Amino acid sequence: VMQCIAFDTDVNAPALLHARAHGVRSCAYVTVGTGVGVGFVVEGQCVHGVIHPEMGHTMVRARDGDTFAGTCPFHGACVEGNVASGALVARSGVASAAELP
């Protein structure tokens, strides 16, 4: 008997589980930690492959007066560079993420 297994990203798998558990055909699942991940389910299928969205690296306009340069090594103040744990540590001035509220 042949068994099939599948591999996917750490956000697509829970996105698909969330969609199925809540009976929806499409959803976005967002995780924020050391990075920002977004998994998309569209019409019951995960979006992946060449067109896999890297939403954490989306550039956003800063609030007026916000001069934080961001911490993303690739894009500076992208979403991830503004809200991932390293960015929160840098922005708040604490020594480590363990000290964040």
C-alpha positions as a Markdown table, in Angstrom:
| # | Residue | x | y | z |
|---|---|---|---|---|
| 1 | Val | 0.0 | 0.0 | 0.0 |
| 2 | Met | 1.4 | 3.3 | -1.1 |
| 3 | Gln | 1.0 | 6.2 | 1.3 |
| 4 | Cys | 1.3 | 9.8 | 0.2 |
| 5 | Ile | 2.7 | 12.5 | 2.4 |
| 6 | Ala | 3.1 | 16.2 | 1.6 |
| 7 | Phe | 5.4 | 19.0 | 2.7 |
| 8 | Asp | 4.5 | 22.6 | 2.8 |
| 9 | Thr | 5.5 | 25.8 | 4.6 |
| 10 | Asp | 5.1 | 26.4 | 8.3 |
| 11 | Val | 2.2 | 28.8 | 7.6 |
| 12 | Asn | 0.4 | 27.0 | 4.7 |
| 13 | Ala | -0.2 | 23.9 | 6.7 |
| 14 | Pro | -1.9 | 25.6 | 9.6 |
| 15 | Ala | -3.7 | 27.9 | 7.2 |
| 16 | Leu | -5.2 | 24.8 | 5.5 |
| 17 | Leu | -6.1 | 23.3 | 8.8 |
| 18 | His | -7.8 | 26.6 | 9.9 |
| 19 | Ala | -9.8 | 26.8 | 6.7 |
| 20 | Arg | -11.0 | 23.2 | 7.0 |
| 21 | Ala | -11.7 | 23.5 | 10.7 |
| 22 | His | -13.9 | 26.6 | 10.2 |
| 23 | Gly | -15.5 | 25.5 | 7.0 |
| 24 | Val | -14.1 | 28.3 | 4.8 |
| 25 | Arg | -12.7 | 27.9 | 1.3 |
| 26 | Ser | -10.3 | 30.9 | 1.5 |
| 27 | Cys | -8.3 | 32.5 | 4.3 |
| 28 | Ala | -5.0 | 34.1 | 5.2 |
| 29 | Tyr | -3.1 | 32.8 | 8.2 |
| 30 | Val | -0.5 | 35.2 | 9.8 |
| 31 | Thr | 2.3 | 34.3 | 12.2 |
| 32 | Val | 4.6 | 36.8 | 13.9 |
| 33 | Gly | 7.8 | 35.6 | 15.7 |
| 34 | Thr | 11.4 | 35.9 | 14.6 |
| 35 | Gly | 9.9 | 36.6 | 11.2 |
| 36 | Val | 6.5 | 37.2 | 9.6 |
| 37 | Gly | 4.8 | 34.4 | 7.7 |
| 38 | Val | 1.5 | 34.4 | 5.8 |
| 39 | Gly | -0.2 | 31.4 | 4.4 |
| 40 | Phe | -3.0 | 31.7 | 1.9 |
| 41 | Val | -5.7 | 29.2 | 1.1 |
| 42 | Val | -7.8 | 30.0 | -2.0 |
| 43 | Glu | -10.7 | 27.8 | -3.0 |
| 44 | Gly | -9.5 | 25.1 | -0.6 |
| 45 | Gln | -5.9 | 25.0 | -1.9 |
| 46 | Cys | -2.7 | 26.4 | -0.5 |
| 47 | Val | -1.0 | 29.1 | -2.5 |
| 48 | His | 2.6 | 27.9 | -3.0 |
| 49 | Gly | 5.4 | 27.4 | -5.5 |
| 50 | Val | 6.9 | 30.1 | -7.7 |
| 51 | Ile | 4.0 | 32.5 | -6.8 |
| 52 | His | 4.3 | 31.8 | -3.0 |
| 53 | Pro | 3.6 | 35.2 | -1.4 |
| 54 | Glu | 6.3 | 36.7 | 0.9 |
| 55 | Met | 4.0 | 39.0 | 2.7 |
| 56 | Gly | 6.4 | 39.7 | 5.5 |
| 57 | His | 8.7 | 41.5 | 3.1 |
| 58 | Thr | 6.0 | 43.9 | 1.9 |
| 59 | Met | 7.0 | 47.5 | 2.2 |
| 60 | Val | 4.7 | 49.7 | 4.1 |
| 61 | Arg | 4.7 | 53.4 | 4.7 |
| 62 | Ala | 5.9 | 54.5 | 8.1 |
| 63 | Arg | 3.7 | 56.6 | 10.4 |
| 64 | Asp | 4.7 | 60.3 | 10.2 |
| 65 | Gly | 7.6 | 60.9 | 12.6 |
| 66 | Asp | 8.6 | 57.2 | 12.8 |
| 67 | Thr | 12.3 | 57.1 | 11.9 |
| 68 | Phe | 12.9 | 53.4 | 12.8 |
| 69 | Ala | 15.0 | 52.0 | 10.0 |
| 70 | Gly | 13.8 | 48.4 | 10.5 |
| 71 | Thr | 15.8 | 45.3 | 11.1 |
| 72 | Cys | 15.3 | 43.2 | 7.9 |
| 73 | Pro | 18.7 | 42.5 | 6.4 |
| 74 | Phe | 17.1 | 42.6 | 2.9 |
| 75 | His | 14.5 | 45.4 | 3.0 |
| 76 | Gly | 15.0 | 47.3 | 6.2 |
| 77 | Ala | 11.6 | 48.6 | 7.2 |
| 78 | Cys | 9.4 | 46.0 | 5.6 |
| 79 | Val | 6.6 | 44.5 | 7.7 |
| 80 | Glu | 9.0 | 41.9 | 9.1 |
| 81 | Gly | 11.6 | 44.5 | 9.7 |
| 82 | Asn | 9.1 | 46.5 | 11.8 |
| 83 | Val | 7.2 | 43.9 | 13.8 |
| 84 | Ala | 9.3 | 40.6 | 14.1 |
| 85 | Ser | 10.8 | 39.9 | 17.5 |
| 86 | Gly | 14.2 | 41.4 | 16.6 |
| 87 | Ala | 12.6 | 44.6 | 15.5 |
| 88 | Leu | 10.6 | 44.9 | 18.7 |
| 89 | Val | 13.7 | 44.4 | 20.7 |
| 90 | Ala | 15.6 | 47.0 | 18.7 |
| 91 | Arg | 12.7 | 49.5 | 18.8 |
| 92 | Ser | 12.1 | 49.1 | 22.5 |
| 93 | Gly | 15.7 | 49.0 | 23.6 |
| 94 | Val | 15.5 | 45.8 | 25.8 |
| 95 | Ala | 18.3 | 43.2 | 25.7 |
| 96 | Ser | 16.2 | 40.3 | 24.4 |
| 97 | Ala | 12.8 | 39.3 | 23.3 |
| 98 | Ala | 12.3 | 37.5 | 26.7 |
| 99 | Glu | 12.1 | 41.0 | 28.2 |
| 100 | Leu | 9.2 | 42.2 | 26.0 |
| 101 | Pro | 5.8 | 42.4 | 27.6 |
